[in-house]
């Protein structure tokens, strides 16, 4: 596997990352960014000469940009002559000579006895309101843990190890100025790194820390310098590793629209207290990360490429998470920012994150659904022929705002009117998303108290789904076909696949939306049957709607080619993978076997469809062999591919597809993410799979859908 890609290392809920991994590129610590930070990361070692012999040059991992001349040249002429300092320059290690292993919650680089380990652990959490302060501090501390180490047992020379950062645009401050018990540096008050002063050999701060001619003050530092590091020493014949804690801290109100601050500020007073906690609890976090790593390693039904995709995706998910405290309501406020776009709780992502979140923090699903109901729901009218009742019903917006700016109630930052493509309304899909997300939460957690509290919302959603089929009950066909008046008279609703062509862009009479609505009705059957509701009349309505949708979809199958059209109108001949995406919800809840028996024709035809689309030139790219979301678009989304793969293997286990659609495709998908052109953005969702370039959705959380694969061996 290639090691030439960035990875985000992030604590839960801090919307902050330490990004590192792309050779000859900057990364480092960043807060609320749309991509990697712009810091040089210095990590490496040098062997000391001893007995009068010269020390060897620093050997550094390739995560910095080599300067044309040392920074001191900007102040003096001492190094201004080109090449004058070459003899003192550190050696940037060849990336191909450095071993890297990305695991589920750690990232390890090694070279000639040196190791850099980064831990970004996670575990199951409960709502902060229910936790003691001690437990909450462990769960939500904004820290990432590092270790630098060296196995020097076979050498007669001592070794020095270094970890540090450099950033020309930000001045570093020595932590000892405010915290004598911490050795390290900070970028202002918001982020920094620290080690135990008793473990380090010395600190470095200078215009360029690796040039010995640099000026220093009485402490051996130079406060003007934008580069800082801590140095450790490992004696001859010894082996040692040293913890370093990276911390983030943003105080005060962080948002508009809703007044909220970071939750961790209720637990920690400042950056220094975060760093102290990180160092004190280093062993705890290391063990937690190692436990996650072992869990993924034990999943022997997954190949190495699938495990890598899960690990990389999970790291990116945590980097987009933000746990706030609503200062008005005095309760937690959960946000997942949409990667580079930084939209708040985009519902298209919330619905796909639900499976991972139910495993690790189920309370955040309820937290987000509540806010959609309380602030981001609305009622609309329908664009229907004259003479038909236009009332639509309840639905939900696409998102809650952008970059910590919460939008007004019932509005999003994305959706516009009077258009038919990208940025139009997603009313049908977001209605389905609330039903599928809420139904999955209720049936998986058996949270009957919440179910009772949302009785009216579930009923309103069922009514709205029926009306978007047709306001007249006698004219319902089982397919959603009427656009919201929010589109205006000349606009049309779209789906989450907004940047694709009409095969997935149009919501009306769409195969993907139809199967997802079928799944929503199948969940509503069970929700209304729950004793906590006992809505027998609505249960019967849901059963009838599920049956009606199954029949309507099956009737659109084209026997001449053995596939469904992507859109049931205008002679559309595009073919799509997400024909089966919606089935993930009843499958997750153990309902799909009953549906397969009840609607055998539909499942038989969906199986044939998948068998025939997974061919070269259809939904396997003719050039690369990657899976394509649509036969008529190069733009493929890895988060959605992961769901289709899971459904294919789990719901249609006996289906024979082209052999290259199996493990070889996993390798193709992983290698694309590991190329420098894509890997510079950590995890990228939208990729042109023919030309292997990023199309958008960089630094993205949604590919965590790949964690569904972990369920396949259970």
C-alpha positions as CSV (number, residue, x, y, z in Angstrom):
1,X,0.0,0.0,0.0
2,X,1.1,3.5,-0.7
3,X,1.8,5.7,2.3
4,X,1.5,9.0,0.4
5,X,-1.7,10.5,1.9
6,X,-2.8,12.8,4.7
7,X,-4.8,11.5,7.6
8,X,-6.8,13.6,10.1
9,X,-6.2,12.8,13.8
10,X,-8.9,14.4,15.8
11,X,-10.6,14.3,19.2
12,X,-14.3,13.8,19.4
13,X,-16.3,17.0,19.2
14,X,-13.5,19.6,18.9
15,X,-13.8,20.3,15.2
16,X,-10.0,20.2,15.1
17,X,-7.4,18.0,13.6
18,X,-3.7,17.2,13.5
19,X,-3.2,16.3,9.9
20,X,-0.1,14.6,8.7
21,X,1.1,12.0,6.1
22,X,1.5,13.5,2.6
23,X,5.3,13.6,1.8
24,X,6.9,17.0,1.2
25,X,3.8,18.7,2.4
26,X,2.6,20.7,5.3
27,X,-0.2,19.8,7.7
28,X,-0.2,20.1,11.5
29,X,-2.7,21.4,13.9
30,X,-5.9,23.1,12.6
31,X,-9.1,24.4,14.0
32,X,-12.4,24.6,12.0
33,X,-10.5,24.3,8.7
34,X,-11.7,23.1,5.3
35,X,-8.5,21.2,4.7
36,X,-5.0,20.6,6.2
37,X,-3.3,23.3,8.2
38,X,-0.1,25.0,6.8
39,X,2.5,23.9,9.4
40,X,5.8,22.2,9.0
41,X,5.9,19.1,11.2
42,X,9.3,18.1,12.5
43,X,9.7,14.5,13.7
44,X,12.8,12.4,13.6
45,X,16.1,11.6,15.1
46,X,19.9,11.9,15.0
47,X,22.7,9.7,16.2
48,X,25.2,11.5,18.4
49,X,28.9,11.2,17.7
50,X,30.3,10.9,21.2
51,X,34.0,11.1,22.3
52,X,34.7,14.1,20.1
53,X,33.1,12.7,16.9
54,X,30.6,14.8,15.0
55,X,26.9,14.3,15.5
56,X,25.1,12.9,12.5
57,X,22.5,15.1,10.7
58,X,18.9,15.1,11.8
59,X,16.8,12.5,9.9
60,X,13.3,13.9,9.6
61,X,10.0,12.4,8.4
62,X,9.1,14.2,5.1
63,X,6.3,16.4,6.5
64,X,7.7,19.8,5.9
65,X,8.8,22.1,3.1
66,X,12.5,22.6,2.8
67,X,13.3,26.4,2.7
68,X,15.4,27.8,-0.1
69,X,17.5,29.5,2.5
70,X,17.2,29.5,6.3
71,X,14.7,31.9,7.8
72,X,17.5,33.9,9.4
73,X,18.3,35.2,5.9
74,X,15.3,37.5,6.2
75,X,17.1,39.3,9.1
76,X,20.8,38.9,8.4
77,X,23.0,38.2,5.5
78,X,24.8,35.3,7.2
79,X,22.9,32.6,5.3
80,X,21.8,34.6,2.4
81,X,24.2,33.0,-0.1
82,X,22.4,30.1,-1.8
83,X,23.6,26.7,-0.5
84,X,25.6,28.2,2.3
85,X,23.8,26.2,5.0
86,X,23.6,22.9,3.1
87,X,26.1,21.3,5.4
88,X,23.9,21.9,8.4
89,X,20.5,21.1,6.8
90,X,18.6,18.1,8.2
91,X,18.0,15.2,5.9
92,X,14.4,14.7,4.7
93,X,13.8,10.9,4.7
94,X,12.6,9.3,1.5
95,X,8.9,8.6,2.0
96,X,9.4,5.2,0.3
97,X,11.9,4.2,2.9
98,X,9.6,5.1,5.8
99,X,7.2,2.4,7.0
100,X,3.7,3.5,7.7
101,X,0.8,1.6,9.2
102,X,-2.6,3.3,9.5
103,X,-4.9,1.5,12.0
104,X,-8.4,2.3,13.2
105,X,-7.3,4.7,16.0
106,X,-3.6,5.1,15.5
107,X,-1.0,5.9,12.8
108,X,2.6,4.6,13.1
109,X,5.7,5.7,11.2
110,X,9.0,3.9,11.6
111,X,12.5,4.2,10.2
112,X,15.8,2.6,11.5
113,X,14.7,2.2,15.1
114,X,12.7,5.5,15.2
115,X,8.9,5.5,15.7
116,X,6.3,8.2,15.6
117,X,2.9,7.0,16.9
118,X,-0.2,9.1,16.8
119,X,-3.3,8.0,18.8
120,X,-6.8,9.4,18.1
121,X,-8.8,7.0,20.3
122,X,-12.6,6.7,20.6
123,X,-15.0,4.7,22.6
124,X,-18.7,4.5,23.4
125,X,-20.1,7.7,25.0
126,X,-23.3,8.7,26.6
127,X,-24.9,12.2,26.6
128,X,-22.8,14.7,28.6
129,X,-25.8,15.5,30.8
130,X,-25.6,11.9,32.3
131,X,-21.9,11.8,33.0
132,X,-19.8,12.6,35.9
133,X,-17.2,15.3,35.3
134,X,-14.3,12.7,35.5
135,X,-15.9,10.5,32.8
136,X,-16.8,13.5,30.7
137,X,-13.2,14.8,30.8
138,X,-12.0,11.4,29.5
139,X,-14.6,11.2,26.8
140,X,-14.5,14.7,25.4
141,X,-11.1,16.1,26.1
142,X,-9.8,18.0,23.0
143,X,-6.5,16.1,22.8
144,X,-4.6,13.9,20.4
145,X,-1.8,11.8,21.8
146,X,1.7,11.2,20.3
147,X,4.7,9.1,21.2
148,X,8.2,9.4,19.8
149,X,10.5,6.5,20.5
150,X,13.7,4.8,19.5
151,X,15.0,1.2,19.8
152,X,18.7,1.9,20.5
153,X,19.5,-1.4,22.1
154,X,22.0,-2.5,19.5
155,X,23.9,0.8,19.3
156,X,26.9,2.2,21.1
157,X,25.8,5.8,20.4
158,X,23.1,7.9,22.1
159,X,20.3,9.2,20.0
160,X,18.2,12.4,20.1
161,X,14.6,12.5,19.1
162,X,12.6,15.6,18.1
163,X,9.0,16.6,17.7
164,X,8.0,20.1,16.7
165,X,6.0,22.5,14.5
166,X,6.8,25.5,12.4
167,X,4.4,28.1,11.0
168,X,5.6,31.3,9.4
169,X,2.3,33.0,9.8
170,X,1.9,32.3,13.6
171,X,4.3,33.0,16.4
172,X,4.9,30.2,18.9
173,X,5.0,30.8,22.6
174,X,6.8,28.6,25.2
175,X,4.4,27.0,27.5
176,X,6.7,27.4,30.4
177,X,5.8,31.1,30.4
178,X,2.4,30.2,31.7
179,X,2.9,26.6,32.9
180,X,6.3,25.6,34.2
181,X,5.1,22.0,34.5
182,X,4.7,21.8,30.7
183,X,7.5,21.6,28.1
184,X,6.3,22.6,24.7
185,X,4.8,25.4,22.6
186,X,1.5,26.9,21.7
187,X,0.0,28.8,18.8
188,X,-1.7,31.6,20.8
189,X,-4.3,30.3,23.3
190,X,-6.0,27.9,20.9
191,X,-3.6,24.9,20.2
192,X,-0.3,23.6,21.2
193,X,1.8,20.5,22.2
194,X,3.4,19.6,25.4
195,X,5.7,17.0,27.0
196,X,6.7,16.3,30.6
197,X,9.7,18.7,31.4
198,X,11.4,15.9,33.3
199,X,11.4,13.7,30.2
200,X,12.8,16.1,27.7
201,X,16.5,16.9,27.1
202,X,15.8,20.5,25.9
203,X,13.5,22.8,24.0
204,X,14.2,24.5,20.7
205,X,12.8,27.7,19.4
206,X,14.4,29.6,16.6
207,X,14.1,31.1,13.2
208,X,15.2,27.7,12.1
209,X,15.6,25.1,14.8
210,X,18.0,22.8,13.0
211,X,20.7,25.3,12.2
212,X,23.2,25.5,15.1
213,X,24.2,29.1,14.4
214,X,20.7,30.4,15.4
215,X,20.7,33.0,18.1
216,X,19.2,32.1,21.5
217,X,18.2,33.9,24.7
218,X,19.1,33.0,28.3
219,X,16.9,29.9,28.1
220,X,18.3,28.7,24.8
221,X,15.2,29.9,22.9
222,X,14.5,32.7,20.5
223,X,11.0,34.1,20.9
224,X,11.0,35.6,17.4
225,X,11.3,32.2,16.0
226,X,8.3,30.5,14.3
227,X,9.6,27.0,14.8
228,X,9.6,25.1,18.1
229,X,10.3,21.6,19.3
230,X,11.0,19.4,22.2
231,X,14.1,17.1,22.1
232,X,14.4,13.7,23.9
233,X,17.5,11.6,24.5
234,X,17.8,7.8,24.3
235,X,21.1,6.4,25.7
236,X,23.3,3.8,24.0
237,X,21.9,0.3,24.5
238,X,18.5,1.6,25.6
239,X,14.9,1.7,24.2
240,X,12.5,4.4,25.2
241,X,9.4,6.3,24.1
242,X,8.1,9.6,25.2
243,X,4.5,10.9,25.3
244,X,3.5,14.2,23.7
245,X,0.0,15.6,24.0
246,X,-1.5,17.9,21.4
247,X,-4.4,20.0,22.7
248,X,-7.0,22.4,21.3
249,X,-9.0,25.1,23.1
250,X,-11.5,27.6,21.8
251,X,-13.3,29.6,24.5
252,X,-16.4,31.8,24.4
253,X,-19.4,31.7,22.2
254,X,-18.5,30.1,18.8
255,X,-21.8,30.4,16.9
256,X,-24.5,32.8,15.6
257,X,-28.2,32.0,15.3
258,X,-27.9,29.7,18.3
259,X,-25.7,30.8,21.1
260,X,-23.3,27.9,21.9
261,X,-19.7,27.3,23.1
262,X,-17.6,24.2,23.0
263,X,-18.7,21.7,25.6
264,X,-15.2,21.0,26.7
265,X,-14.8,24.5,28.0
266,X,-17.1,23.4,30.8
267,X,-14.5,20.8,31.8
268,X,-11.2,22.6,31.2
269,X,-10.1,26.1,32.0
270,X,-7.7,26.7,29.2
271,X,-5.2,25.1,26.8
272,X,-2.7,24.4,29.5
273,X,-5.3,22.4,31.6
274,X,-6.2,20.4,28.5
275,X,-2.5,19.5,27.9
276,X,-2.0,18.5,31.5
277,X,-4.9,16.2,31.3
278,X,-3.6,14.7,28.0
279,X,-0.2,13.9,29.5
280,X,-1.7,12.6,32.8
281,X,-4.1,10.3,30.9
282,X,-1.8,9.3,28.1
283,X,-1.8,5.6,29.0
284,X,-5.6,5.5,29.1
285,X,-5.9,7.0,25.6
286,X,-3.2,4.7,24.2
287,X,-5.0,1.7,25.6
288,X,-8.3,2.9,24.2
289,X,-6.7,3.4,20.7
290,X,-5.0,0.0,20.9
291,X,-8.4,-1.7,21.7
292,X,-10.0,-0.1,18.7
293,X,-7.0,-1.1,16.5
294,X,-7.4,-4.7,17.7
295,X,-11.1,-4.8,17.0
296,X,-10.5,-3.8,13.4
297,X,-7.6,-6.2,13.1
298,X,-9.8,-9.1,14.3
299,X,-12.3,-8.5,11.5
300,X,-10.8,-11.3,9.4
301,X,-13.7,-11.3,6.9
302,X,-12.4,-8.0,5.6
303,X,-9.4,-7.6,3.3
304,X,-6.5,-5.2,4.0
305,X,-7.9,-2.5,1.6
306,X,-11.3,-2.6,3.3
307,X,-9.7,-2.2,6.7
308,X,-7.6,0.7,5.4
309,X,-10.7,2.4,4.0
310,X,-12.5,2.0,7.3
311,X,-9.6,3.4,9.3
312,X,-9.0,6.4,7.0
313,X,-12.7,7.2,6.9
314,X,-13.1,7.0,10.7
315,X,-10.3,9.4,11.3
316,X,-11.9,11.9,8.9
317,X,-15.3,11.6,10.6
318,X,-14.0,12.6,14.0
319,X,-12.3,15.6,12.4
320,X,-15.6,17.1,11.4
321,X,-17.4,16.6,14.7
322,X,-18.3,19.5,17.1
323,X,-19.8,19.1,20.5
324,X,-21.3,22.4,21.7
325,X,-23.2,23.6,24.7
326,X,-26.4,25.5,24.0
327,X,-26.1,28.4,26.3
328,X,-29.8,29.3,26.1
329,X,-31.3,25.8,26.5
330,X,-28.5,24.6,28.7
331,X,-28.0,21.3,26.9
332,X,-25.6,19.6,24.5
333,X,-25.7,20.5,20.8
334,X,-24.1,18.0,18.4
335,X,-22.8,19.0,15.1
336,X,-21.1,17.1,12.3
337,X,-19.7,19.7,9.8
338,X,-19.7,18.7,6.2
339,X,-16.0,18.4,5.5
340,X,-14.6,21.1,3.3
341,X,-18.0,22.7,2.9
342,X,-18.5,23.0,6.7
343,X,-22.3,23.0,6.5
344,X,-23.9,22.1,9.9
345,X,-25.7,18.8,10.3
346,X,-26.3,18.3,6.6
347,X,-29.2,15.8,6.7
348,X,-27.9,13.8,3.8
349,X,-24.9,13.0,6.0
350,X,-26.7,12.6,9.3
351,X,-28.7,9.8,7.7
352,X,-25.6,8.0,6.6
353,X,-23.6,8.6,9.8
354,X,-26.4,7.0,11.9
355,X,-25.0,3.4,11.7
356,X,-21.6,4.4,13.1
357,X,-23.1,6.7,15.7
358,X,-25.5,4.1,17.0
359,X,-22.5,2.0,17.7
360,X,-20.5,4.6,19.5
361,X,-22.6,7.6,20.5
362,X,-26.3,6.9,20.0
363,X,-27.4,9.9,22.0
364,X,-26.1,12.2,19.2
365,X,-28.7,10.8,16.8
366,X,-31.5,11.8,19.1
367,X,-29.9,15.1,19.7
368,X,-29.8,16.0,16.0
369,X,-33.2,14.6,15.2
370,X,-34.7,16.8,18.0
371,X,-33.2,19.9,16.6
372,X,-34.5,19.1,13.1
373,X,-38.0,18.8,14.5
374,X,-37.8,21.8,16.9
375,X,-36.1,24.3,14.6
376,X,-35.5,22.9,11.1
377,X,-38.9,21.4,10.1
378,X,-41.5,23.2,8.0
379,X,-44.8,22.6,6.2
380,X,-45.2,23.2,2.5
381,X,-47.6,23.1,-0.4
382,X,-47.2,20.9,-3.5
383,X,-46.8,21.8,-7.2
384,X,-49.8,19.8,-8.4
385,X,-52.3,20.2,-11.3
386,X,-55.0,22.7,-10.8
387,X,-58.0,21.5,-8.9
388,X,-56.0,19.2,-6.5
389,X,-55.5,20.0,-2.8
390,X,-52.0,21.5,-2.6
391,X,-51.2,20.8,1.0
392,X,-47.9,18.9,1.3
393,X,-47.2,18.5,4.9
394,X,-44.1,18.3,7.2
395,X,-40.5,18.1,5.9
396,X,-37.1,19.2,6.9
397,X,-34.3,21.4,5.5
398,X,-31.1,20.2,3.9
399,X,-28.8,21.6,6.7
400,X,-28.8,23.9,9.7
401,X,-26.3,26.5,8.5
402,X,-22.6,26.8,7.7
403,X,-19.3,27.5,9.5
404,X,-21.0,27.9,13.0
405,X,-23.7,30.2,11.6
406,X,-27.1,28.5,12.4
407,X,-29.7,29.6,9.9
408,X,-33.2,30.9,10.7
409,X,-35.8,28.3,11.7
410,X,-37.1,26.3,8.7
411,X,-34.3,27.4,6.4
412,X,-30.9,26.1,5.2
413,X,-27.8,27.7,3.8
414,X,-28.0,25.4,0.7
415,X,-31.5,25.3,-0.7
416,X,-32.7,27.8,-3.3
417,X,-35.8,28.2,-5.4
418,X,-36.6,28.4,-9.1
419,X,-33.8,26.0,-10.2
420,X,-33.7,22.4,-11.3
421,X,-30.2,21.3,-10.4
422,X,-27.6,21.8,-7.7
423,X,-28.8,24.0,-4.8
424,X,-32.5,23.3,-5.3
425,X,-34.8,21.9,-2.7
426,X,-34.5,18.4,-1.2
427,X,-37.9,18.2,0.5
428,X,-38.8,14.6,-0.5
429,X,-35.4,13.2,0.5
430,X,-35.1,15.0,3.8
431,X,-38.6,13.8,4.8
432,X,-37.5,10.3,4.0
433,X,-34.3,10.9,5.9
434,X,-36.0,11.9,9.1
435,X,-38.2,8.8,8.9
436,X,-35.3,6.4,8.2
437,X,-33.0,8.0,10.8
438,X,-35.7,8.3,13.5
439,X,-37.1,4.9,12.8
440,X,-33.7,3.3,12.9
441,X,-32.8,5.0,16.1
442,X,-36.1,4.0,17.9
443,X,-36.1,0.4,16.7
444,X,-32.4,-0.1,17.4
445,X,-32.3,1.5,20.9
446,X,-35.8,0.7,22.0
447,X,-36.0,4.3,23.3
448,X,-39.8,4.2,23.9
449,X,-39.9,7.4,25.9
450,X,-38.5,9.3,22.9
451,X,-40.9,7.5,20.6
452,X,-43.9,8.6,22.6
453,X,-42.6,12.2,22.6
454,X,-42.3,12.1,18.8
455,X,-45.7,10.4,18.1
456,X,-47.1,13.4,16.3
457,X,-44.0,13.8,14.2
458,X,-44.0,10.2,13.0
459,X,-47.7,10.6,12.1
460,X,-47.1,13.9,10.3
461,X,-44.3,12.3,8.3
462,X,-46.5,9.4,7.2
463,X,-49.2,11.9,6.1
464,X,-46.7,13.9,4.2
465,X,-45.3,10.9,2.4
466,X,-48.7,9.9,1.3
467,X,-49.5,13.3,0.0
468,X,-46.3,13.5,-2.0
469,X,-47.5,10.3,-3.8
470,X,-50.9,12.0,-4.3
471,X,-53.2,14.1,-2.1
472,X,-56.1,12.0,-3.4
473,X,-55.9,8.6,-1.8
474,X,-57.6,6.9,-4.7
475,X,-54.9,8.2,-7.1
476,X,-51.8,7.0,-5.2
477,X,-49.4,4.8,-7.2
478,X,-46.7,4.1,-4.7
479,X,-44.1,6.6,-6.1
480,X,-43.3,10.1,-4.9
481,X,-44.0,12.5,-7.8
482,X,-44.9,16.0,-6.6
483,X,-42.4,18.7,-6.0
484,X,-42.6,21.2,-3.1
485,X,-43.8,24.7,-3.9
486,X,-40.5,25.8,-2.3
487,X,-39.0,25.1,-5.7
488,X,-41.2,27.7,-7.3
489,X,-43.3,27.1,-10.4
490,X,-40.3,26.5,-12.6
491,X,-38.0,24.5,-10.3
492,X,-37.7,20.9,-9.4
493,X,-36.6,18.9,-6.3
494,X,-33.2,17.2,-6.3
495,X,-31.6,14.4,-4.3
496,X,-28.5,14.2,-2.2
497,X,-26.7,13.4,-5.4
498,X,-26.9,17.0,-6.4
499,X,-23.8,17.2,-8.6
500,X,-24.7,14.2,-10.7
501,X,-26.7,14.2,-13.9
502,X,-30.5,13.5,-14.0
503,X,-29.9,9.8,-13.3
504,X,-29.7,10.8,-9.6
505,X,-30.2,14.5,-9.5
506,X,-33.9,14.6,-10.0
507,X,-36.1,13.4,-7.0
508,X,-39.4,13.0,-8.8
509,X,-40.0,9.4,-10.0
510,X,-36.5,8.5,-9.1
511,X,-35.5,4.9,-8.5
512,X,-33.2,5.7,-5.7
513,X,-35.8,7.9,-3.9
514,X,-38.5,5.3,-4.6
515,X,-36.6,2.4,-2.9
516,X,-35.6,4.6,0.0
517,X,-39.3,5.6,0.4
518,X,-40.2,1.9,0.4
519,X,-37.7,1.4,3.1
520,X,-39.1,4.3,5.1
521,X,-42.6,2.8,5.0
522,X,-41.3,-0.6,6.1
523,X,-39.8,1.1,9.2
524,X,-43.0,3.0,9.9
525,X,-44.9,-0.3,9.9
526,X,-42.8,-1.4,12.9
527,X,-42.8,2.0,14.6
528,X,-46.5,2.3,14.5
529,X,-46.8,-1.3,15.8
530,X,-44.7,-0.5,18.9
531,X,-46.7,-0.8,22.1
532,X,-45.5,2.7,23.1
533,X,-47.7,4.0,20.2
534,X,-50.2,1.3,19.3
535,X,-51.2,3.2,16.2
536,X,-53.0,0.3,14.5
537,X,-54.7,2.4,11.9
538,X,-51.5,4.0,10.9
539,X,-49.7,0.7,11.0
540,X,-52.2,-0.6,8.4
541,X,-51.7,2.5,6.3
542,X,-48.0,1.9,6.4
543,X,-48.3,-1.8,5.4
544,X,-50.5,-0.7,2.4
545,X,-48.0,2.0,1.4
546,X,-45.1,-0.5,1.6
547,X,-46.9,-3.0,-0.6
548,X,-48.0,-0.3,-3.0
549,X,-44.4,1.0,-3.4
550,X,-43.0,-2.5,-3.9
551,X,-45.4,-3.2,-6.7
552,X,-44.9,0.2,-8.3
553,X,-41.1,-0.1,-8.4
554,X,-41.1,-3.7,-9.6
555,X,-43.4,-2.7,-12.5
556,X,-40.7,-0.3,-13.8
557,X,-38.2,-3.1,-14.4
558,X,-37.0,-3.3,-18.1
559,X,-36.8,-7.0,-19.0
560,X,-35.0,-6.3,-22.3
561,X,-31.8,-5.3,-20.4
562,X,-32.5,-6.8,-17.0
563,X,-32.2,-3.4,-15.2
564,X,-34.3,-0.5,-13.9
565,X,-34.1,3.0,-15.4
566,X,-32.7,5.6,-13.0
567,X,-35.7,7.8,-13.5
568,X,-39.2,6.6,-14.4
569,X,-39.9,9.1,-17.2
570,X,-38.8,10.5,-20.5
571,X,-37.2,7.3,-21.7
572,X,-34.3,7.5,-19.2
573,X,-31.8,4.7,-19.7
574,X,-29.2,5.6,-17.0
575,X,-28.3,2.8,-14.6
576,X,-27.5,3.4,-10.9
577,X,-26.0,1.5,-8.0
578,X,-28.1,3.2,-5.3
579,X,-31.1,1.3,-6.5
580,X,-30.6,-0.8,-3.4
581,X,-29.2,1.8,-1.0
582,X,-32.5,2.3,0.9
583,X,-32.5,-1.4,1.8
584,X,-29.7,-0.7,4.3
585,X,-32.2,0.5,6.9
586,X,-34.5,-2.6,7.1
587,X,-31.5,-4.8,6.8
588,X,-29.8,-3.1,9.7
589,X,-32.9,-3.6,11.8
590,X,-33.3,-7.3,10.9
591,X,-36.5,-6.6,8.8
592,X,-35.2,-7.4,5.3
593,X,-35.8,-11.2,5.4
594,X,-39.5,-10.6,5.9
595,X,-39.6,-8.1,3.2
596,X,-37.8,-10.4,0.8
597,X,-40.5,-13.1,1.4
598,X,-43.3,-10.6,1.1
599,X,-42.0,-8.8,-1.9
600,X,-40.1,-11.5,-3.7
601,X,-40.6,-10.0,-7.2
602,X,-39.1,-6.7,-6.2
603,X,-36.0,-8.2,-4.6
604,X,-35.6,-10.6,-7.5
605,X,-35.6,-7.7,-9.9
606,X,-33.3,-5.6,-7.8
607,X,-30.9,-8.5,-7.6
608,X,-30.9,-8.8,-11.4
609,X,-30.4,-5.1,-11.7
610,X,-27.3,-5.2,-9.5
611,X,-25.9,-8.2,-11.3
612,X,-26.2,-6.4,-14.6
613,X,-25.0,-2.9,-13.6
614,X,-21.8,-4.3,-12.1
615,X,-20.2,-4.8,-15.4
616,X,-17.4,-2.9,-17.1
617,X,-18.8,0.1,-19.0
618,X,-22.0,0.3,-16.9
619,X,-21.4,0.8,-13.2
620,X,-17.8,-0.5,-13.2
621,X,-15.6,2.1,-14.8
622,X,-14.3,0.8,-18.1
623,X,-10.8,2.3,-17.5
624,X,-10.1,1.8,-13.8
625,X,-12.6,-0.9,-12.6
626,X,-13.9,1.4,-9.8
627,X,-17.5,1.3,-8.9
628,X,-19.6,4.1,-10.4
629,X,-22.7,5.5,-8.8
630,X,-24.2,6.1,-12.2
631,X,-23.5,4.6,-15.6
632,X,-23.7,8.1,-17.1
633,X,-21.4,10.0,-14.7
634,X,-17.7,9.7,-13.8
635,X,-18.4,11.4,-10.4
636,X,-18.6,8.5,-7.9
637,X,-19.1,8.8,-4.1
638,X,-17.2,6.4,-1.9
639,X,-19.6,6.8,1.0
640,X,-22.5,5.6,-1.1
641,X,-20.4,2.9,-2.8
642,X,-19.7,1.5,0.7
643,X,-23.5,1.2,1.4
644,X,-24.2,-0.5,-1.9
645,X,-21.4,-2.9,-1.3
646,X,-22.7,-3.8,2.2
647,X,-26.3,-4.2,0.9
648,X,-25.1,-6.3,-2.0
649,X,-23.1,-8.7,0.2
650,X,-25.7,-8.8,3.0
651,X,-29.1,-8.7,1.3
652,X,-28.1,-10.5,-1.9
653,X,-25.4,-12.9,-0.7
654,X,-25.8,-15.4,-3.5
655,X,-25.7,-12.9,-6.3
656,X,-23.0,-13.5,-8.9
657,X,-21.4,-10.3,-10.1
658,X,-18.3,-9.7,-12.2
659,X,-15.3,-11.0,-10.3
660,X,-13.5,-7.7,-10.6
661,X,-16.4,-6.0,-8.7
662,X,-15.2,-7.8,-5.5
663,X,-11.8,-7.5,-3.7
664,X,-10.0,-6.0,-6.8
665,X,-12.4,-3.1,-6.7
666,X,-11.5,-2.5,-3.0
667,X,-7.9,-2.2,-4.0
668,X,-8.8,0.2,-6.8
669,X,-10.8,2.4,-4.3
670,X,-8.1,2.4,-1.7
671,X,-5.3,3.2,-4.2
672,X,-7.3,6.2,-5.5
673,X,-7.5,7.6,-2.0
674,X,-3.8,7.0,-1.4
675,X,-2.7,9.0,-4.5
676,X,-1.1,12.3,-3.7
677,X,-3.7,14.2,-5.9
678,X,-6.6,12.9,-3.7
679,X,-4.7,12.0,-0.5
680,X,-3.7,15.6,0.1
681,X,-7.3,16.1,1.3
682,X,-7.3,13.1,3.7
683,X,-10.6,11.4,2.8
684,X,-12.4,12.5,-0.4
685,X,-15.9,11.4,-1.1
686,X,-16.5,12.6,-4.7
687,X,-13.9,11.2,-7.1
688,X,-13.7,11.2,-10.9
689,X,-13.0,7.5,-11.0
690,X,-12.0,7.5,-14.7
691,X,-9.4,10.2,-14.5
692,X,-8.7,9.7,-10.7
693,X,-9.0,13.3,-9.6
694,X,-10.9,14.9,-6.7
695,X,-14.4,16.3,-7.6
696,X,-15.3,17.7,-4.2
697,X,-16.3,16.6,-0.7
698,X,-12.8,16.7,0.6
699,X,-11.7,16.3,4.2
700,X,-15.0,14.5,4.4
701,X,-16.8,12.6,7.2
702,X,-19.4,10.5,5.4
703,X,-17.2,7.7,4.2
704,X,-17.6,6.3,7.7
705,X,-20.5,4.3,6.1
706,X,-17.7,1.8,5.4
707,X,-18.0,0.8,9.1
708,X,-21.1,-1.1,8.1
709,X,-18.8,-3.7,6.7
710,X,-17.8,-4.6,10.3
711,X,-21.3,-6.0,10.8
712,X,-20.9,-8.5,7.9
713,X,-18.9,-11.0,10.0
714,X,-21.3,-11.0,13.0
